Amino acid sequence: MAIRKQSLKSKPVCKVTFKIPEEMVDAATQAHVVGEFNDWSTSATPMQRSKKGVFSATVELEKGRSYQFRYLLGQSRWENDPDADGYLPTHFGNSHNSVIHL
């Protein structure tokens, strides 16, 4: 599973762990999760690579909302999450964003 959601009882947030499996990474040496929660910044949420080659990042997001996001591998390769809760079309050609519901 590429997305793990963990609700916090003490806060109105959910800890969300985004993971990119090794087979999706190919030769990328860096990855970022980019979405509405970080104003679509391509540098704000870097992902860490494990020894097994999996990239992951954990962020705290407000419950009761949906967020659009994508993964940026390297400098220019965009990928969606196959385990997203849904997909929405973007304003850029015929591409789509992944969506997570909390």
C-alpha positions in Angstrom: 0.0 0.0 0.0 1.4 3.4 -1.0 -0.6 5.6 1.3 -1.1 5.1 5.1 -3.5 7.2 7.1 -3.3 7.4 10.9 -5.8 9.6 12.7 -4.5 11.4 15.8 -6.9 11.5 18.8 -5.2 14.5 20.4 -5.3 16.7 17.2 -7.8 17.3 14.4 -5.2 16.0 11.9 -4.3 12.8 10.2 -0.7 11.6 9.7 -0.4 10.5 6.1 2.5 8.5 4.9 3.1 8.6 1.1 5.2 5.9 -0.4 6.5 5.3 -3.9 7.4 1.6 -4.4 10.8 0.7 -5.8 9.4 -0.5 -9.1 7.9 2.9 -9.8 11.1 4.8 -8.9 13.3 3.4 -11.7 16.6 5.5 -11.7 15.2 8.5 -9.8 17.6 9.7 -7.1 15.2 12.2 -5.5 11.4 12.5 -5.1 8.9 15.0 -3.6 5.2 14.8 -2.8 3.6 17.9 -4.3 0.1 19.0 -3.6 -2.5 21.4 -2.3 -1.3 20.9 1.2 2.1 22.5 0.4 0.9 25.0 -2.3 2.2 22.7 -5.0 5.8 23.4 -4.0 8.2 21.1 -5.8 10.7 21.4 -2.9 8.7 21.7 0.3 8.1 18.0 1.0 11.1 15.9 0.0 10.8 12.1 0.3 13.5 10.0 2.0 14.8 6.9 0.2 15.0 3.7 2.3 17.7 1.0 1.8 15.1 -1.0 -0.1 14.7 1.8 -2.6 11.3 3.0 -1.5 10.7 6.8 -1.2 8.4 8.0 1.6 7.3 11.1 3.4 4.9 11.7 6.3 2.8 14.9 6.6 0.0 15.9 9.0 -3.1 17.0 7.2 -6.4 18.4 8.4 -9.2 15.8 8.8 -12.5 16.1 6.9 -10.8 17.4 3.7 -9.7 16.1 0.3 -6.3 17.0 -1.2 -5.0 16.7 -4.7 -1.3 15.7 -5.1 1.3 14.0 -7.4 4.8 12.7 -7.0 7.7 14.5 -8.7 10.6 12.0 -9.5 13.9 13.7 -10.3 13.4 17.1 -11.9 10.6 16.5 -14.4 8.8 13.1 -14.1 5.3 13.3 -12.6 3.5 10.2 -11.3 0.2 9.5 -9.7 -0.3 7.2 -6.8 -2.0 3.9 -7.8 -3.5 3.7 -4.3 -5.1 7.2 -4.3 -8.7 7.5 -3.3 -9.5 9.0 -6.7 -8.2 11.2 -9.6 -9.2 14.6 -10.9 -8.3 16.2 -14.3 -5.8 19.1 -14.2 -5.7 22.2 -16.2 -2.5 21.0 -17.9 -3.4 18.9 -21.0 -5.1 15.6 -20.3 -3.2 14.8 -17.1 -4.8 13.9 -13.7 -4.0 14.5 -10.1 -4.2 11.9 -7.4 -6.8 12.6 -4.6 -6.8 11.6 -1.0 -9.8 11.9 1.3 -9.4 12.3 5.0 
